[in-house]
Amino acid sequence: MRLFTCNNCGQLVYFENTSCTRCGCVLGFVAENLAMESFKPTEEGLLKLVEGDQSRLFKYCSNGINYNVCNWVVHATETQDLCVACGLNRTIPDLTIPENRDLWTKVETEKRRLVYSLLVLDLPLTPENLDSPKLAFDFLADPVSTAEESQRVITGHADGLITLNINEADSATREKMREQMHEPYRTLLGHFRHESGHYYWDLLVRNSDWLPLVREFFGDDTQDYSDALKIYYENGPATDWQLNYVSAYASSHPWEDWAETWAHYLHITDTLETAHEFGISVRPQISNSKELQTNVGINVYDSKNFNNILRHWLPLSYALNSLSRSIGHQHAYPFVLAEPVIKKLDLVHRIIQKGFEEGVVSA
């Protein structure tokens, strides 16, 4: 994630801010140039840039105006009142239930971080081929009237539609699920990144020249998916899964391996961008080993070589984990990247970098 400042006074502002705490300027994110801009309201209730073309007027996304859950803006001339991120929503929670508003707010906050990454990576939110599925979201809650397992909302992906149980936005519920599933890591943003991986497998891999190579690295995706998950949940992962997979769940089926690897690629690139923006360097005082040192001076999204990304990531993640433990939290990144996992991450990187650039995707 980039760092942003108020164009009016220079104050550091956050991605989620709607106003500058120093000068009071209205803030909004402009997706087309991936920037947080500062605005002054006009008499007509529109937003005028503090810096730049004064003739360009904007308005807040209607989800921001009506529900205070979004800080992205759209051009005032647009007939679409929803921003590019909120426009992907097919279903929002039932807001007549009071607690759903707070849960939805948290969900939208993390979804916008996903959409930011997809835009930075120049990944299509809507495919050019009309026969390909469009990315969309259903945000649903479990029925209030029943506790039956069959009625619960299951987070997942199908034909471009990502369904998320908004109870995942409740920290206590999510932590309980993490413990039940024996997961080292479970976050809303992690869910979004994982499920988006399924969508981009359909878009970038399924009907492309990449498919044979993906199968070589991730396995035969034609094996029955339901049977594979049934076996996984009944027997658990193989005892040596750490040697080949980024997570236990990744071992359940090649599609899940791809989605987990995709999610970790987004974890790594977004965190490195943030570290780069802060000018972070890692120089352990007790070791001169180059493997434990980094000055995150790369623009990770312009890097053509994943090994260069990895060279910065390993010492940074070591430092992040150490800092997290020092303030009483578990490891920020509780994963070990074995050599086969690194090769899979490299392939994801190459597909993102070259897939559309070289025109290999036929879907």
ROTIMAR-615254 format. One record per residue (C-alpha): x, y, z; residue in one letter. Coordinates in steps of 0.001 Angstrom, whole numbers, plus 524288, in hexadecimal, padded with zeros to 5 digits. Layout:
N
XYZA ...
! end
This chain:
363
800008000080000M 8050B80D737FC78R 8060A8186E8063CL 7FD9782449803F3F 7FE1E8326880853T 7F43D83D5280894C 7F66B845AB7FC83N 7F285851B380433N 7FB84850ED81015C 804868454D80E2FG 7FF5B83D82819B9Q 800FD82EC1818B2L 7F3A1828A181687V 7EEB981ABC81682Y 7E8478132F80B85F 7DB86812FB81334E 7DB258217A816ECN 7D00B82A69812A2T 7D5C28370F817EDS 7E2F983C8781B9CC 7E4D583D4F82A50T 7ED8984945828E2R 7E6AD8525081F41C 7D93584C1A81E08G 7D9BA84A2980F41C 7D09683FF8809C7V 7D7EC833DD80538L 7D415829BD7FB39G 7DAC381F0C7F375F 7DB0B820877E4A6V 7DC62813027DEC9A 7E099817547D138E 7ED6F81CC27D649N 7EE29814B67E2D6L 7EF79820D87EB28A 7E9638268D7F745M 7E5468343F7F357E 7E18C840187FB61S 7D50D8474F7F811F 7CD3A853547FB69K 7BE59852507FAC1P 7B76A85AB07F0B3T 7AA89861BC7F2DBE 7A3FA8571D7EADAE 7A8AD84C9B7F44EG 7B337847697EB3BL 7C1C98461E7EDC5L 7CC2E84EA37E77CK 7DA9384B027E784L 7E367853287F049V 7EE72850B47E68DE 7ED3D84DB67D81AG 7E2A5850237CE21D 7D8648586F7D500Q 7CE7D855567CA7FS 7CE63846FB7CE56R 7C38D8450D7D832L 7C111838C97E015F 7B6F6833027E926K 7B7F2828EF7F3CDY 7B40281B097F0BAC 7A5C1819967F487S 7A97480F1F7FE70N 7B161819A080528G 7A6688239780489I 79B7E81A78808B0N 7A25881103811D1Y 7AFA5816E981527N 7B69480A63810F8V 7BEE580F84805A2C 7C84581AE380361N 7CA6B8192C7F4C5W 7C584823577EB29V 7C0398234A7DD4EV 7BFB282DE27D305H 7B410836E47D4B5A 7B021834697C698T 7AF4A825B17C89FE 7A1A981FFE7C86AT 7A6C08150D7D10EQ 7A5FF819667DF39D 7AE2280E237E460L 7BCF480E0E7E3DCC 7C453803657DCAFV 7C5A17FB6D7E936A 7B7967FC887EDE9C 7B2B27FA607E010G 7B7607EC537E15FL 7AD737E9807EC15N 7A1FE7E1037E82FR 79C567DF927F5D8T 79E927E7438025CI 79A497E2F680FF4P 78CB77E55E81555D 78EA27F2A681BACL 782057F1C682372T 78A1A7E95482C9CI 791EE7F38583446P 79EA47EBDE83602E 79F987E92C8277AN 7A34C7F7538249CR 7AFBE7F67282CBBD 7B35B7E948826FDL 7B10C7EE1381927W 7B9767FA1081BA7T 7C4DD7F14D81F6BK 7C2867E897813ABV 7C2997F41A80A37E 7CF0B7F98C81031T 7D6717ED0780D57E 7D0227EB188000AK 7D50C7F86B7FBBAR 7E2CB7F4297FF40R 7E12A7E85F7F671L 7DBE67F0BD7EB58V 7E73A7FA367ED13Y 7F0E47EF057EB19S 7E9A27E9F87DF38L 7E9D07F7877D927L 7F8477F97C7DBFBV 7FB3A7EC517D5C2L 7F2F77F0627CA00D 7EA6A7E45F7CB94L 7DD1F7E5727C509P 7D13B7E6A77CDC6L 7C8867E4557C208T 7CD537DAF07B778P 7CDFE7DF407A96AE 7C7E67D26D7A52FN 7B9667D37D7A815L 7B8AB7C4B57A9B8D 7C20E7C5457B54ES 7BC677C74D7C2FAP 7BC777D4E27C8D2K 7C1D77D7477D662L 7B6E77D9977E035A 7B45F7D8AD7EED1F 7A9617D3CA7F76DD 7AA927D7FE805A6F 7A12C7CFC280D89L 79E2F7CC5481B9CA 799BA7BF928218BD 78AE97BF078235EP 786D97C434830A9V 77BE87BA5F83248S 783A27ADD283128T 790677A81E835B3A 78FF479CC682C2CE 79CF579A398259CE 796757992681851S 7918D7A72C8194BQ 79EC27AD5A81C29R 7A4DE7B629811F4V 7B1397AFEF80CAAI 7BC237B8E28082FT 7C0AE7B4EF7FAADG 7C14F7B7777EC16H 7B9487B2CA7E08BA 7B9AF7B81A7D29AD 7BF047C55C7D67CG 7B6117C7227E22DL 7BD0A7C81A7EF34I 7B40B7C56E7FAB4T 7B8777C9D880823L 7B2037C6F28151DN 7B2577D43D81BD4I 7B40D7CD9382900N 7C2437CC76824CAE 7C2EF7DB09827CDA 7C06A7D80C83629D 7CDC87D5F483C63S 7C9067CC65846B2A 7C1B67C40E83CD2T 7CD267C40B83372R 7D6C37C03983E19E 7CDDF7B51B84252K 7CD657B04F8344AM 7DC2A7B18D83315R 7DE147A8E283EEBE 7D3FA79EFA83A5DQ 7DA7379E2A82D0BM 7E82C79D8983318H 7EC717A91982AD2E 7F8277B19A82E35P 7F2187BD3E82750Y 7E4347C18082411R 7E07B7CF4A8201BT 7D61A7D606817FDL 7E0437DAD580E62L 7E5D67CD2480D9FG 7D85D7C801809E2H 7D7027D21A7FF28F 7E4707CF4F7F9B9R 7E2497C0A37F9EFH 7D4F37C1067F356E 7D9CB7CA9A7E91BS 7E4097C0697E5BEG 7D93D7B7277E162H 7D3A77C1C57D8B4Y 7E0AD7C4B47D240Y 7E37A7B63E7D03EW 7D7357B6137C7EED 7DB297C28C7C107L 7E9DF7C0F37BF66L 7EC3E7B2547BF54V 7E08F7A9CB7BBEAR 7E06E7AC247AD21N 7EE277B1657AB8BS 7FB687ACB07A70AD 7FF877AD157B558W 7F70E7A1637B8FFL 8010F796617B672P 80B7379D6F7BE5CL 801F77A05E7C961V 7FE4D791F87C9EBR 80CAA78E5B7CA47E 80EB4796DC7D651F 80195795E57DD41F 7FC9D7887F7D911G 7F15E783097D11DD 7E5A978BD77D34ED 7DC94782467CC74T 7DC34779847D872Q 7CEE4779FF7DEFAD 7CE7A786357E768Y 7C3AC781CF7F0BFS 7CA23774AD7F31CD 7D73B77B1E7F58EA 7D18C784667FFBFL 7CA117793C8062CK 7D6A37716B80788I 7DDCD77D5980CB7Y 7D3B57805E81733Y 7D2A37721481B2FE 7E12576EFA81B97N 7E7FB77C0D81C6FG 7F3FF77FD881488P 7FFBA777148126FA 80981777D281D91T 813DE77D8C81491D 80B3D787AA80DD7W 814AC79293811DEQ 81E7678D6F807EBL 815D5790B77FC42N 80ADE799E48004FY 809A67A7648063AV 7FEC67A2BF80F41S 7F83B7961E8134FA 7EBD6799C180BF5Y 7F3B079BC57FF84A 7F63778D217FF5DS 7E7BB789DD7FE03S 7E6A178C2F7EF3FH 7EE7B793367E494P 7E42479DF27E3DEW 7E5E27A0AC7F25EE 7F4997A0297F0F2D 7F3B67AA777E645W 7EA657B2FF7EE44A 7F2D37B2257FA80E 7FF2A7B5207F2CAT 7F8497C0717EBF0W 7F4117C5F07F91BA 801EF7C5307FE42H 807007CC007F234Y 7FDC87D7447F543L 801CB7D6FA803A9H 810047D82A7FFC1I 80ED17E2857F53ET 805B37EB707FCEBD 80E0D7EAAB80931T 81A777ED548018FL 814357F9217FB2EE 810D37FE60808B0T 81EA97FBC080D8BA 824218029D80195H 81B6E80E6B80401E 8205E80F4781206F 82E9380DB080DC1G 83057801F381696I 83D797FB378174DS 841527EF4A81F3BV 84F297EE7A824A7R 8500D7E4CC83016P 85A3F7E95E839DEQ 85F1C7DBA283CE0I 8610D7D69482F16S 867F97DAE8822BFN 860B57D0DF81A9DS 85BAD7D6F680E14K 850187CDB180E86E 84B087D4BA81AA7L 84CE67E25C8151CQ 844A57EA7F80C12T 841E17F85A80854N 834787F77B80230V 837CF8006B7F708G 8306F7F9807EC42I 823797FCBB7E63BN 81E477EF0D7E7B9V 8140C7F0AB7DD1DY 81E5B7F4237D30FD 8275F7E8EA7D6ABS 8287A7DEC77CBE6K 830107D51E7D438N 8293E7CE667DF89F 836397CA7C7E599N 838E67D8F17E760N 82BD37DA497EE5DI 82F0E7CE877F6DEL 83C6F7D40C7FA43R 835977DF8E800BAH 82A457D7D78065EW 8319D7CDD080E89L 838F77D75681766P 82D2A7E05C81824L 824187D55381C59S 82E117D0E382672Y 82E4E7DEA282C11A 81F797DFC382B80L 81DE57D30B832FCN 827BC7D73B83D38S 821297E46883F17L 813CE7DE1383FF8S 8184B7D4C384A85R 81E567E010851FFS 811157E692853CDI 80A6F7D9F2857B3G 804827D59A84ACEH 806C37C9488431BQ 80F607C99583716H 80A997D34B82CFEA 80E4B7C9B28222CY 80E4B7BBFB82811P 812717B4B381BCBF 81E9A7AE398166DV 820EC7AF1A807D1L 826B57A2328035EA 82D7E7A1957F620E 821A379BCC7EEEAP 8192D7A6BE7F49AV 822D97B0F27EFE3I 822287AB287E23DK 813537ABF87E2A2K 813E17BA217E71AL 81D4F7BCF67DC06D 813BE7B7107D251L 8088A7BF477D7ADV 811627CB297D63FH 814A87C7CF7C81ER 8066D7C5A97C49CI 802727D2B27CA78I 80DD87D9B57C407Q 80CF77D3757B6A0K 7FF8A7CD597B4F8G 7F8787D8A57AEC0F 804C67DF9D7AA71E 808857D47C7A160E 7FAB37D0F679D8BG 7FBB27C2CA7A1F2V 7EE527C2E47A84CV 7E44B7BE2179E8ES 7D8757BE817A78FA 
! end
